[in-house]
């Protein structure tokens, strides 16, 4: 036991006589804070509501109570995030010759417009199938070729094209990441790609398997308020309409135009694919309610103990927002967001508590930032705003470790394994491997790399600007539970609770798994905070160039010494 404790202390850069913050992590406190944040009193923690006010007040009070400094240099614990709230009510019809298709909003399609306009009409827009909607010169790939899509409605397939290697037996890791999704496969990229080419509307064909969630998850946001942190000018540069249609609706549309969706999707997986006009027209009508909203990121600071390194930062993140109320429902209307993301916010506060309790001389060499952003559920907008308006220099932000469970497994018992999300290696992965060995845990590759979870949470905005970002999810190999339990629980959460009213604290939750995972993630972060050198992206990683450019323009800001 003494040997194991010594190894754990050394793994965090602490002496054998120092306090051990990992040992102080408490499942009971995690559960208590999760229950508070996911209670009906917090009204689903939606940005721009009373639920936000209660959440911000709770988090700032907790950080103050723990003795952390304000993370904003202006002396506060918050960063204002100005945004536009948009509520779109959409209708859509397709015509193909004499045939008319009238998909139902929320069942067959959803659509919105980010234009700051009360009415957006798009009548008789030509419909064109553009495959995956990708232009990737490094892979010699261009779905658009020289086809002019200005003013047209483009229909796209979800995710990356499947490109097989020479054997034809498996996907080629050298092209679009093989089985793993690249940013080209994300819906955000597809809207950006079409906008850059002047398209009027985008409809992405949703398929449950490749997406990783059913259409009902998307439909849950239909007609509800969404947000945008861009300017009026930038909104006019986007497509007028952004939407999704179900696979069945796509098949009906293509069939009405005399085309076979499956056959055209197959041709789209080839480099010589060219856009296919469907000979159909799309007719959109969108009514927008627009309001100015100022939400808030929460930021707290624990100054580092090293006089030379305390102006560098390890940033832990966990978004505080959830989905608020669904007034269309009878009975329970609150989407409490217990697993997504109250558990992670509780972990963030727990990290703050156990590290702030250390004597000043035994604290990490570098400073720690505890960052709880807003608008994650609305497109990772809070983190995007911070990345574009950092409170501390990004060149001196050496790492981001993001907390978001992706399932509810960690609400139960501990697992032997953990999953590294994505395939974007940095030297943080080396730290993780070392900590895993010391803690007797097994690190597994992303079991659902094709779903692109790496591009779907707050760390991605930090990675985009070059900050080495690490994202891990709980495992499935439960200790002292039957084989298959973890996979079963993960599937049940996705089907029954993800982004739904039922994402509430369950009577059998212990959060022992969350405490187990928290000890691992905090150990990795402390190793980075105490290392002589900053973490680095490994050669060939897509974010390395941004990091190199950031470090070339390195700047410092001074913070208060402990």
N, C-alpha and C positions, 0 to 999 in steps of 0.2 A: 504494500500500500504506500509506504514512504517513497519507494522508487517511482511509482506511478505519479504521485503528487509532484515529485521533483521534475519529472519529465514534463508534466503539464505546465509547471511554472516556467521552466526554461523555454517551452514552446511559445510562451507569451512574452518572452524577453524580460522576465522577472527573476529576481534572485530567490533562492530556496527559502529565505526568511521573509519574503514579501507576502502581502495579502494576496489571496487568489480570487479574483473577481469571477472566474468561471464557476467556482464552487458556491458562490453566493447567489447564482441565478436561481430563482424560485418559481416553480410551476404554479404554486398557490397564488403568488402575486400576478403572474401572467393571466391566470384564469380570472382573478378579481378585476383586473383592468379590462380584460376582454368583455366581461359581463357589463361593465360600465359603458364602454364605448359602443357596444352592440345592443344596449337597452333601448326600449321605446322612447325614453326620455330624450335620446339624441336624434330621434326622428329620421334615422337612415343616413345621417351625415352628408346631406347633399349640399354642394356649393351654393352660396347665395341664399341660404335659408336659415331659419332659427337653429336648425341642427348644426350648421357650420359654426355659428356663434358659440354654441355650447361646447363643441369639439375644440375650438381654438382656445376658449377659456380654460377648459380642462387641461389641455396639453401645456399651455404656458404656465399654469399654476403648478403642475407637476414638475416641470423643469426648474421653476423658481425654488420650489420646496427642496429639490435635490441639490441646490446650490450651483447650478450651471449658469454660465454667463449668457446674455442675449447673443444670438448668432448673427443678428443684423448689426453692422457697425453703427447704425443710428441709435443703438441702445435699446432696441426692442427685440422680441422673439418672433416677429412676423415679417414677411415680405409681401407687400400688396401685389396682387396679380390682376391687373385690369383686363376685363374680357367683355365679350358680347354674349348675352344669352339669346338663343334662337329657338323658337318653337315652330316647327314646320308641320302643316297639315297638307298632305299630298294626295293627288289623284293621278292615275296613269291609264291610258288606253293605247293599244297597238292596233294598227290597221295594216293588212296585207292583202291587197286586191279587195275582194268583197268580204273577206273575213275580218272580224273584229274581236279582239281579246281584251277583256276588262279585268285585270288582276285586282285582287282585294288587298288594300293596304293592311299591313300587319300579318297577313296570312300568306300572300303570294309575293309581296314586294314591300320594301320601305324606301323612302326617298326623302331627302332634305335639300335645302339650299342654304349656303353660307353667305349669300349676298345680303347686304344690309338693306333689303327692300321688302315692303309689305306684300308684294305680289310678284311672283316669278312665273311667267308663262312660256312654254316651249311647244308651240304647235307644229305638227307635221315635220318633225325632225327625222331625217333619214337614219335608219338603223344599220350599223356596220359591225360585223364580228371581227375583232382585232386580236384574236387568240389570247395570249397571256398579257398583252399590253406592255411588253418589255422592250426596251432598247438597252443592250449591254454590249458595248464594243469589245470589252475584254473577252467575251465569249463568242464574238462574231455573230451577234444576235440582234435582229431588228424586226419586231412584229409589224411595224407600220410601213416599212420600206419607204416608197415615195408617195404613199396614198395620203390624200388631203382629207383630214377628218374635221376640219374647221366647221363649226355649226352643226355637227352631227352627233347622234347618240351612239356611243361605242359600247359594245357588250364584251366583257372580258371573263376569262376563266380564272378562278381563284388559284393562288400559290404560284410556284415556279414550274416551268415545263420539265417533265421527267425525261432526262437524257441518259441513255444506257451506255455503259462502257463497251469496249471492243468485244467482250464475251457475250454481250446481250443478256447477261444473267443478273446484273445489278446496276444501280444508278451510278453514274460516273461522278466520283467525289470532286473532280477537277472542274466540273461544269455545274453552276448553280448549287454548289454544296452537296451534290449527291442527294442523299435522303434528307439532309437538313435544309430548312428553308433559309433563303437569303432575304435581304431587304427587298429585292425585286418581287418577291412573292407576297409582300404585305399589301393590304388594301390601301394603306396610306400612300405607298409608292405608286400604285395604279392610278389613284386620283391625281397625284402630282404629274405623272407621265402624260395623262390625257389633257390635263390643264395646260401643260407646256406646249402642246400641239394644237391648242385652240378648240378642242371638242366642246360641245355644248352640254353634254350629259354623259355620265358613266353608269353602267349597270354591271355589277359583278355577280356572276352566277355562283350562288352559295351552294356548297356541298358539305354535308356534315362531317364526313370522314376527313378530308383534307383540312377543313377549317379547325377541327378539334372541338366543335360545339354545334348544337342544333340551330336551325334558323330561328327558333323561339327565343334564343339569347339575343339575337339582333332585333327581332320584332319587339322585344320588351321595351326598347327605346323609341319605338315608333310614336310620333306625336308628342314626345316628351322633350323637355328643354335640353338642348346641347349648347356647347360653348365654343368660342374661338378667341384666341389671344392675338390674332393678326389684325392689321389695320384695314380700314375701308378699302384702300388701294389694293392691298394684297388679296382681299376677298374677291375683287373684280377680276383678278387674274386666275381664279379658280374656275373650274367648270360650274355652270349655273346649277346643275343638279347632280347630286351624288346619291347612288342607291344600290340596292341589292335585289335580286330576284331569286326565287327558289329554283332548284334544278327542274322541277316539273313545269314551272312557268316558262323556263328557257326552252324546254323541249316543245311545248305548245307553240311558242313564238316561232321557233325555227320550222316546225312542221307546217304552220300556217303559211310560211314563206316558201314552202316546198324544199326545205333543207332538213338534214338529219344532224341534230346537235352532236351526238356521239361521234359521228364520222368527221365532222368539222373540228371537234376537240382533238381528235387523233392527229389531224393534219397540223394543228397548231403546235404540236410537239416536235416540229421539224424546222430547221433553219430556213428553208425555202418557202415557208408559209407566207402568204400575202393576205391582207384584209379582204373580207368577203362581204359585199353589200347584200343585205337580206331582202331588199325590195319591199321593206316594211317601213311604216312611219310610227314614231312615238309621239304621244301628246301628253305633256306634263302640265299640271297646274298646281302651284304651291303657294299657300298663304303663310306668311311669316309674321310672328310676333317677335319684336326685337326690343331688348332692354340692355342697358349698361349694367354690368355687374363687376364688383371688385371682390374677389376671393383672396385667400391668404395661404401662403406657405408658412410653415412653422420651422424655425431654425434655432437650435441651442448649441452652445459651445462649451467644451471642456478644454482649457488651455493645456498644451503639452508641457512636459517638465524639462525639456532640453533647450537651453538658451539659443542653440544654433538651428534647431529643427522645429521649434514650436510655431513658426510661421508657415508650416506645411500642414496639410489637413488630410485625415481619413474621414470620408463622409459616409455615414450609415443612413439609408433612406427607407421609408415605409409610408405609402400614401394614406392619408386619413379619410379620404372621401369614399362614399358609397352611393347608392342610388335613391336615397330619400324615400318619398312617398309615391304610391301609385293611386291617385284619386279615382281611377276608373274601377277599382276593385271594391267589392263590398266586404265588410268585416275587416280583417287585418290588412292595412295598406302600407305598412312600413317594411322596406327592404333593409334589414338591420346590418347586413354586411359583416357577419361575425367572422367567418373564415377569410373573407375578402372585404376588408383587410384589417379588421380590429385586432386579430391575433398578432399580426406583424407590427402594428403600432404599439401594442403592449410589449412586444419584444424590444422595440426601439427604446421605449422608456425604461425597460429593465436594463438594457445596456448602459443607459445614462446613469441609472441608480448604482449599479455595481462598480462602475469606473469612477464615478464622482466620490464614492465612499473610500477610495484609495487615498492614503496620505499623499500630499502634493509631490513629494520627492519620488514616490513610487508610481506615479501616473505615467501613461505612455509618453514617449519622447516627443512625438508629434501631437498636434491638437486633434481632437475629435469633434466632428460636426454631426449633430443629430437632426436630420432633415425629414420633415413630414410634409410632402407636397399636396397640393390640391389638384383637382381636375384629372387625376389619372384615368378615371373611368370615362372621361370625355375626350381621350386622345393623348394622354401623358402631357397635358398642357402646362401643369404647374412646374414640372421638371424642365420642360422646354423653355419656359419663361426664365427659370433660374439659369439655365445653360446660356441663354442669350443675355442675361442681366445678372451675372454672378455677384454674390455678396463678398466672395473671397476669390482670388485669382485662380482660374482653372489650371494654370500651369503649376500652381502650388497645391492643388488638390490632387493628391497622389493616387487615390483609389476611391471607388464607390462600391460599397457592399449593400446590395438591395435586398429588402425583406418583402416577400409576397409568397404565400404558401402554394398557390395554384391548385390546391385541393385541401381537404380537411384532415389529412392523415396525421399531421403533427398535433391535432387536437386530442389524440389518443396516446397510446404508449410510444416508447422510443423504438426506432428502427436501427438495424445494423448499417444500413446503407443510406447514401445521399445521392442525388442526381445533380450533376453539373449541367446547367441549362445553356444550350447554344454551343457553338464551336468557334469561339473567338478567344484564343488562348493568350494569356499574359502570364507574367511571373507570379501573379496571385494564385494561379492554378498550382504552381510549385509549392507555395505556402500551404495551400489546401491539402495537397498530397501528404506533406509532412505532418500536418495536424491530424489528418485522418489516421495515419500510422500510429501516432502517439495516443490517439483516443480510441483506437481499435475499431475504426469505422471503414467502410468500403465505399469508395467513390465510383459511381457508375456514369457512363455516358448518357446523354439526353435520350430517354426512351421515346420521346415524341418530337424529335428534332424537326420533323416535317411540318409541325404546327407553328414553328417560329416563335415560341414563347420568349426567346431572347429579345425580340423586337417589340414586345407587348407590355413592357413595364418600365418603370422610371429610370432604371440604369441605362437604358438605350440612349436617352437624350444626353447622358454624360459620355457614353462611349462615342457617340457621333462627333463630339467636340474633342475627343482624344483621351479622356480620363479613363484609365484602366478600370473596367467594371466587372464585377463578379456577381453571379446570380445562381443560387442553389435552391433546389426544392427538396422537400422531405422524401424519404425513401418508401419502399413498399415491403421490405423484409422485416416485419415486426418481430421484436424479441418476445419469446414466450407466448406467441399466438400462432394459430395454424397457418401453413403456407397458403398463399393466395389472398390472405386477409387484406393486405395493402392495396393490391390491384382492385379488389372488390370495392373497398371503401372509396378509392379514387374514382371509379366509374360511377358509383352511387352519387357522389358529390356532383359530378359533372351533369348527370341526368336530372337529379332531384333538387339541387340547391344553388348551383352556380348562377349568380345574378338574379336570384329569385327570393320571394317572400320567406321561403323556408331556410335561408341562410341565417340561422339563429344559433345561439349557444344551446347545445344539446345536453340533456341530463347526464349522459355518460362521458362527457368531455372531462379530461383530467389535465390536459396540456403538458403532461410529462414528456411527450414527444417534442413539443415546442421548446421546452427547457433543454432537452438533449441537443436539439439542433442549434439552439441559441449559443450553447457552449462552444460548438464547432465554429459558427460564423464569427462570434466575438474573438475567438482565438486566432482566426485568420486575419481579422482586422487589426488586432493588437500586434501580430507579427509584422504586418506592414507598417504600423505606426512606430515600431521600435527598430526596424531594419536600418542599416547604414545607407542603403541605396533605395531610391524610389522604384516601385513596380514599373514594369515596361510591357508593352505589347510585344508579342513575338513576331519575328519576320514573317511577312506574308499575310498578317492579319489586316483586315480592311480598315481598321481605325488607327493604325500606326502612323500614317502620314499626317493625320490631324494632330496627333500627339507631338510628333517631331516639330511641326509648325508652331504649336503652342509653346513648347519649351524654347524654341528659338527666340520668341518674344517674351521670355519669362519676366514677370514683375512680382513684386512683393507688397504686402500690406502688413503693417505691424498690429499685433493684438496685445492685450494686456497679459503680462506674465502672471503665473499663478502665485 
